[in-house]
Amino acid sequence: MEKLVNPPINTWDNLVIRPTQNVEDIEETVNEIFTEVSHKGDAALKKYTELFDGVEINSFEVSQDEIDEAFQVVSQELKKAIQLAKSNIETFHAAQKTEKVEVNTREGVLCWQQKKAIQKVGLYIPGGSAPLFSTILMLAVPARIAGCEEIVLCTPPNKEGKVNPAILYTAQLCGVTKILKVGGIQAIAGLTFGTESIPKVYKIFGPGNQFVTVAKQLATKFGVAIDMPAGPSELLVFADESSNPEFVAADLLSQAEHGPDSQVILVSTDITTVEAVEEALKKQLEKLPRKEIASLAIEHAKLISFTNEEKALAFINAYGPEHFIVVAEKEEIFVEGIINAGSVFIGSYTPESAGDYASGTNHTLPTNGYAKQYSGVNLDSFLKSMTFQKITKKGIQNIGNAIELMAEAEGLFAHKNAVTLRLKSLENE
């Protein structure tokens, strides 16, 4: 852990850099796999699944028998927990629906905007050491509410060639239309180009490691949209002397256990709080089952103290955290002043874990500072806005001359003529 006291603003650019590899370091591998999948389809998927996941897969699509078996294996208690989370996520995302916007911009000129679902979406669900079935809830639930016709899920198989039962149960519960045992770069490539087993989709969603993140970015070069660049998880907590150091330490570790490239940061205006959280971190870390993974993340954690809340807030906005927890007496300074964050958690009893699972907000969020320009996944992520217009005879007379003048000024005389012909026909009536 690195401890800093009131770091000057000219050092912030270095402080906000995440502990990730450069894109150039992994771009060559991603390009190679994309090229092979685009040319060889399932044969390439099989090759890279054996190479990276250590298992030979003969059929990538999960069978109904495997799904039925998962329903029997998942405990009733976990099923109820997943159903509770699904209900809250449905409630929050259904509330995001908007009505058609319709307006007469001039007499006889009617314009409206309407949202339509993206027909084919791909969901990437990490499955390594932590099978993230909760991410299915965050992606498939709004996809179904939006009305997406095809919801294709890719997730890596385990060493036995199987998918975690909780992933299968949740996928079936949420209406996923196809589940495939394939992960990593090859899964993103499959969703991008389509193979014998994987349908080509229009937009890819879901978090992943740095290789998956770069693969998603490369997919955009082939006409496929993505939700956002979502890489290794991160959390920034602002805590003052009113906070509970044990709670704060637990929150920081909840993100550190995601992976060795996760980043956690504590910001405070009270050095005593920093020291107390540091001590609690060390004690709690020793008891974690995923201690080895969390320890690697904690190595590049930062504990930063500032002289006042205004400087702290300025740094937090410069960092742009994926997750931002505020535990402070003057919480309104941060709640009202935060501009760059994926999701905000307020108060001692609002752990980041709540957003990860069951409060109802979405946990698929921008990382690596992309919260400065990207939103987290929401209902609109699965929709496209289309505009319509209908112009009457009176309407074209009201705006036609303006169109003619503007088209002529741009030298686009066919544009002008399309209006002129109509105006003349009306003059002759």
C-alpha positions in Angstrom: 0.0 0.0 0.0 1.1 3.5 -0.8 0.4 6.3 1.7 0.3 9.9 0.5 -0.4 13.1 2.4 -1.9 16.0 0.4 -0.2 15.1 -2.9 0.2 18.2 -5.1 -2.1 18.5 -8.1 0.9 18.2 -10.6 1.3 14.6 -9.4 -2.3 13.6 -9.9 -1.9 12.4 -13.5 0.4 9.7 -12.2 -1.8 8.8 -9.2 -4.8 8.1 -11.3 -3.1 5.6 -13.6 -4.5 2.1 -13.1 -2.2 -0.9 -12.6 -3.0 -2.4 -16.0 -0.9 -3.5 -19.0 -0.6 -1.2 -22.0 -3.0 -2.1 -24.8 0.0 -2.6 -27.1 1.2 -5.4 -24.8 -1.8 -7.6 -25.6 -3.2 -6.2 -28.9 -1.0 -8.5 -30.9 -2.6 -11.6 -29.2 -6.1 -10.2 -29.6 -5.6 -9.5 -33.3 -4.2 -13.0 -34.0 -7.1 -14.7 -32.3 -9.7 -12.4 -34.1 -8.1 -13.2 -37.5 -8.2 -17.0 -36.8 -11.8 -17.0 -35.5 -13.0 -14.9 -38.5 -11.5 -17.5 -40.9 -11.8 -20.8 -39.1 -14.9 -20.4 -36.9 -15.5 -23.1 -34.3 -12.2 -24.8 -35.1 -10.4 -21.7 -33.8 -12.7 -21.5 -30.8 -11.9 -25.1 -30.0 -8.1 -24.5 -30.3 -8.1 -21.5 -28.0 -10.4 -23.0 -25.5 -8.0 -26.0 -25.1 -5.1 -23.6 -24.9 -6.4 -21.1 -22.4 -9.0 -23.1 -20.5 -7.3 -26.5 -20.6 -10.4 -28.4 -21.8 -11.6 -29.9 -25.1 -15.1 -28.8 -26.0 -16.9 -30.8 -28.7 -20.2 -28.9 -28.5 -20.1 -25.3 -27.4 -23.9 -24.8 -26.8 -25.2 -25.7 -23.4 -27.9 -28.4 -23.7 -31.3 -28.3 -22.0 -30.2 -31.4 -20.0 -27.3 -29.4 -18.5 -29.7 -26.5 -17.7 -32.2 -28.9 -16.0 -29.4 -30.4 -14.0 -28.4 -26.9 -12.8 -31.9 -26.3 -11.6 -31.6 -29.3 -9.4 -28.1 -28.5 -8.1 -28.6 -24.8 -7.1 -29.9 -24.6 -3.5 -33.3 -23.2 -2.7 -31.7 -20.5 -0.6 -29.6 -19.3 -3.5 -32.5 -19.4 -5.9 -34.5 -17.2 -3.6 -31.6 -14.7 -3.3 -31.2 -14.6 -7.0 -35.0 -14.1 -7.5 -35.0 -11.3 -4.9 -32.1 -9.5 -6.7 -33.9 -10.1 -10.1 -37.0 -8.5 -8.8 -35.2 -5.4 -7.6 -33.2 -5.1 -10.8 -36.4 -5.4 -12.8 -38.1 -2.7 -10.7 -35.3 -0.2 -11.1 -34.7 -0.8 -14.9 -38.4 -1.0 -15.8 -38.8 2.5 -14.2 -36.3 3.8 -16.8 -38.8 3.3 -19.7 -39.6 6.5 -21.5 -42.6 7.4 -23.7 -42.5 8.5 -27.3 -41.5 12.2 -27.7 -43.7 13.9 -30.2 -43.7 17.6 -31.2 -44.8 19.9 -34.0 -41.7 22.0 -34.8 -43.8 24.1 -37.2 -47.4 23.9 -38.4 -47.5 20.9 -40.5 -44.1 19.5 -39.4 -44.5 16.6 -37.0 -41.4 15.0 -35.5 -41.1 12.2 -33.0 -38.5 10.0 -31.4 -39.2 6.4 -30.5 -36.9 3.8 -28.9 -36.5 0.3 -30.5 -34.7 -2.7 -29.0 -31.3 -3.8 -30.4 -32.3 -7.2 -31.9 -29.2 -9.3 -31.2 -27.0 -8.8 -28.1 -24.1 -10.8 -26.7 -23.4 -11.1 -23.0 -20.0 -11.9 -21.8 -19.9 -13.5 -18.3 -16.5 -14.1 -16.7 -16.3 -17.5 -15.1 -12.8 -18.0 -13.9 -12.1 -18.1 -10.2 -15.4 -16.2 -9.5 -18.3 -17.2 -11.8 -20.2 -13.9 -12.0 -23.8 -15.1 -12.3 -24.9 -11.8 -10.8 -23.7 -10.1 -14.0 -26.3 -12.1 -16.0 -29.0 -10.4 -13.9 -27.5 -7.0 -14.7 -27.4 -7.6 -18.4 -30.2 -10.1 -19.3 -32.9 -8.4 -17.2 -32.7 -5.0 -18.9 -32.2 -6.8 -22.3 -35.5 -8.6 -21.8 -37.3 -5.4 -20.6 -36.0 -3.6 -23.6 -37.3 -6.3 -25.9 -34.1 -7.7 -27.4 -35.0 -10.8 -29.6 -31.7 -12.7 -29.3 -29.7 -12.7 -26.0 -26.6 -14.8 -26.5 -24.4 -15.6 -23.5 -20.8 -16.7 -23.6 -18.9 -17.9 -20.5 -15.8 -20.0 -20.2 -16.1 -23.7 -19.2 -14.3 -25.2 -16.2 -11.7 -28.0 -16.5 -14.5 -30.6 -16.8 -16.0 -28.7 -19.7 -19.0 -27.5 -17.7 -20.5 -24.2 -16.7 -21.2 -23.2 -13.1 -24.8 -24.3 -12.2 -25.7 -20.8 -10.8 -24.8 -19.3 -14.2 -27.1 -21.7 -16.0 -29.9 -21.2 -13.5 -29.7 -17.5 -13.7 -29.4 -17.4 -17.5 -32.5 -19.5 -17.9 -34.4 -17.5 -15.3 -33.6 -14.3 -17.1 -34.6 -15.4 -20.6 -31.2 -15.9 -22.2 -31.9 -17.5 -25.6 -28.5 -19.3 -26.1 -25.7 -20.2 -23.7 -22.3 -21.1 -25.0 -19.2 -22.6 -23.3 -16.6 -20.3 -24.6 -14.7 -17.4 -22.9 -11.9 -14.9 -23.3 -10.8 -13.2 -26.6 -12.2 -16.1 -28.6 -15.7 -15.5 -27.3 -15.7 -11.8 -28.2 -14.3 -12.7 -31.6 -17.1 -15.3 -32.0 -19.8 -12.8 -31.1 -18.2 -10.3 -33.5 -17.9 -12.5 -36.6 -20.3 -15.3 -35.9 -19.2 -19.0 -36.1 -21.0 -22.3 -36.7 -22.0 -22.2 -33.0 -22.0 -18.5 -32.0 -24.5 -16.1 -33.7 -23.1 -12.8 -34.8 -24.6 -10.0 -32.6 -25.0 -6.2 -32.9 -23.7 -5.2 -29.5 -21.6 -6.9 -26.8 -22.0 -6.4 -23.1 -20.1 -7.5 -20.0 -16.9 -7.1 -18.0 -13.7 -9.1 -18.3 -10.0 -9.0 -17.9 -7.7 -6.8 -19.9 -7.7 -9.2 -22.8 -11.5 -9.2 -23.0 -11.5 -5.4 -22.7 -9.1 -5.0 -25.6 -11.0 -7.6 -27.6 -14.3 -5.7 -27.1 -12.6 -2.5 -28.3 -11.3 -4.3 -31.4 -14.8 -5.6 -32.1 -15.9 -2.1 -32.8 -13.7 -2.0 -35.8 -15.8 -4.7 -37.3 -19.2 -3.0 -37.0 -20.1 -4.3 -33.5 -21.0 -1.9 -30.7 -20.0 -2.4 -27.1 -21.4 -1.2 -23.8 -18.2 0.4 -22.6 -14.5 -0.3 -21.9 -15.1 -2.3 -18.7 -11.9 -3.8 -17.4 -10.5 -4.7 -13.9 -12.7 -3.6 -11.0 -11.9 -0.6 -8.9 -13.3 1.2 -5.8 -12.6 4.6 -4.2 -13.8 5.3 -0.7 -14.0 8.7 0.9 -14.2 8.3 4.7 -13.8 10.8 7.5 -13.7 10.4 11.2 -17.4 9.6 11.3 -16.8 6.3 9.4 -16.4 2.8 10.8 -12.8 1.7 9.8 -13.8 -2.0 9.9 -16.6 -1.3 7.3 -14.3 0.7 5.1 -11.6 -1.9 5.1 -14.2 -4.6 4.3 -15.4 -2.6 1.3 -11.9 -2.1 0.0 -11.2 -5.8 0.3 -14.5 -6.6 -1.5 -13.0 -5.1 -4.6 -9.4 -6.3 -4.1 -10.6 -9.9 -4.1 -11.8 -9.6 -7.7 -8.3 -9.9 -9.1 -4.7 -8.9 -8.8 -5.2 -6.0 -11.2 -8.1 -4.5 -9.3 -7.5 -1.2 -7.7 -8.7 0.2 -4.4 -8.2 3.7 -3.0 -9.0 5.4 0.3 -9.3 9.1 0.4 -9.8 11.0 3.7 -9.3 14.3 5.4 -8.4 12.6 8.7 -5.1 10.8 9.0 -6.3 8.9 12.1 -9.0 7.3 9.9 -6.4 6.4 7.3 -4.3 4.6 9.9 -7.3 2.8 11.4 -8.5 1.6 8.0 -4.9 0.4 7.2 -4.8 -1.6 10.4 -8.2 -3.1 9.8 -7.2 -4.0 6.2 -4.3 -6.0 7.4 -6.3 -8.0 9.9 -9.2 -8.7 7.6 -7.0 -9.7 4.8 -5.5 -12.6 6.8 -8.9 -14.2 7.1 -10.0 -14.0 3.4 -10.2 -17.3 1.5 -9.0 -15.3 -1.6 -6.2 -13.8 0.4 -3.5 -14.4 -2.3 -5.5 -12.6 -5.0 -6.6 -9.7 -2.7 -3.0 -9.3 -1.4 -1.7 -8.6 -4.9 -4.4 -5.9 -5.4 -3.7 -4.4 -2.0 0.0 -4.0 -3.0 -0.9 -1.2 -5.4 -3.7 0.3 -3.2 -3.4 3.9 -2.2 -4.3 5.6 1.0 -4.5 9.3 0.5 -5.2 12.1 2.9 -6.1 15.7 1.9 -6.4 18.9 4.0 -10.1 19.5 3.1 -13.1 18.0 1.4 -12.8 20.3 -1.7 -9.3 19.0 -2.6 -10.4 15.5 -2.0 -13.4 15.9 -4.3 -11.3 17.4 -7.0 -9.0 14.4 -6.9 -11.9 12.0 -6.9 -13.3 13.6 -10.0 -9.9 13.5 -11.6 -9.7 9.7 -10.9 -13.3 8.9 -12.1 -13.8 5.8 -10.1 -16.0 2.9 -11.2 -17.4 2.6 -7.7 -17.4 5.5 -5.2 -18.4 5.1 -1.6 -19.0 8.2 0.6 -19.0 7.9 4.4 -18.8 11.4 5.7 -20.6 13.9 7.9 -20.5 16.4 5.0 -21.7 13.8 2.5 -23.7 16.4 0.5 -20.4 17.9 -0.7 -19.6 14.7 -2.4 -23.1 13.6 -3.5 -23.7 17.0 -5.1 -20.2 17.5 -6.4 -19.3 14.2 -7.9 -19.2 14.4 -11.7 -17.2 11.4 -12.7 -18.2 8.0 -11.2 -19.9 4.9 -12.4 -22.0 4.3 -9.3 -22.2 6.1 -5.9 -22.8 4.5 -2.5 -23.8 6.8 0.3 -23.5 6.1 4.1 -22.1 3.5 6.4 -24.8 0.9 5.6 -24.5 1.1 1.8 -21.7 -1.3 0.9 -20.6 -1.6 -2.7 -21.7 -5.3 -2.5 -25.3 -4.1 -2.5 -25.0 -2.6 -5.9 -23.1 -5.7 -7.1 -26.0 -8.0 -6.2 -29.4 -6.9 -5.0 -30.2 -3.2 -4.5 -31.4 -2.9 -8.1 -28.8 -0.6 -9.8 -26.5 -2.0 -12.4 -23.0 -3.2 -11.6 -21.7 -3.2 -15.2 -19.8 0.1 -15.0 -17.0 2.1 -16.7 -13.5 1.5 -15.3 -10.0 2.9 -15.9 -11.3 6.5 -15.8 -13.9 6.0 -18.5 -16.6 7.2 -16.0 -15.6 10.7 -17.3 -17.4 10.0 -20.6 -19.3 6.7 -20.3 -22.5 5.7 -18.3 -22.9 2.4 -16.7 -25.3 -0.2 -18.3 -28.9 0.8 -18.1 -32.1 0.2 -20.0 -31.2 2.6 -22.8 -28.0 0.6 -23.4 -30.2 -2.1 -25.0 -32.3 0.4 -27.1 -31.7 2.7 -30.1 -33.5 6.0 -30.5 -35.1 6.4 -33.9 -36.5 9.7 -35.2 -39.5 10.1 -37.5 -41.1 13.0 -39.3 -44.2 13.6 -41.3 -44.6 16.9 -43.2 -47.9 18.1 -44.7 -48.4 20.4 -47.7 -48.6 23.4 -45.3 -45.5 22.1 -43.5 -43.3 22.0 -46.6 -44.4 25.5 -47.5 -43.4 26.7 -44.0 -39.9 25.3 -44.1 -39.2 24.7 -47.8 -37.6 28.1 -48.6 -35.2 27.7 -45.7 -34.2 24.3 -47.0 -33.6 25.6 -50.5 -31.4 28.5 -49.3 -29.3 26.3 -47.0 -28.9 23.5 -49.6 -27.8 26.1 -52.3 -25.3 27.7 -49.9 -23.7 24.2 -49.4 -23.7 23.6 -53.1 -26.1 20.7 -52.9 -28.5 21.5 -55.7 -30.2 18.1 -55.8 -31.1 18.6 -52.2 -32.6 22.0 -53.2 -34.4 20.5 -56.1 -36.2 17.9 -54.0 -37.9 20.7 -52.2 -38.3 23.1 -55.2 -40.3 20.5 -57.2 -42.7 20.0 -54.3 -43.2 23.8 -53.8 -43.9 24.4 -57.4 -46.4 21.5 -57.6 -48.3 23.2 -54.7 -48.2 26.5 -56.5 -49.9 24.9 -59.5 -52.7 23.3 -57.5 
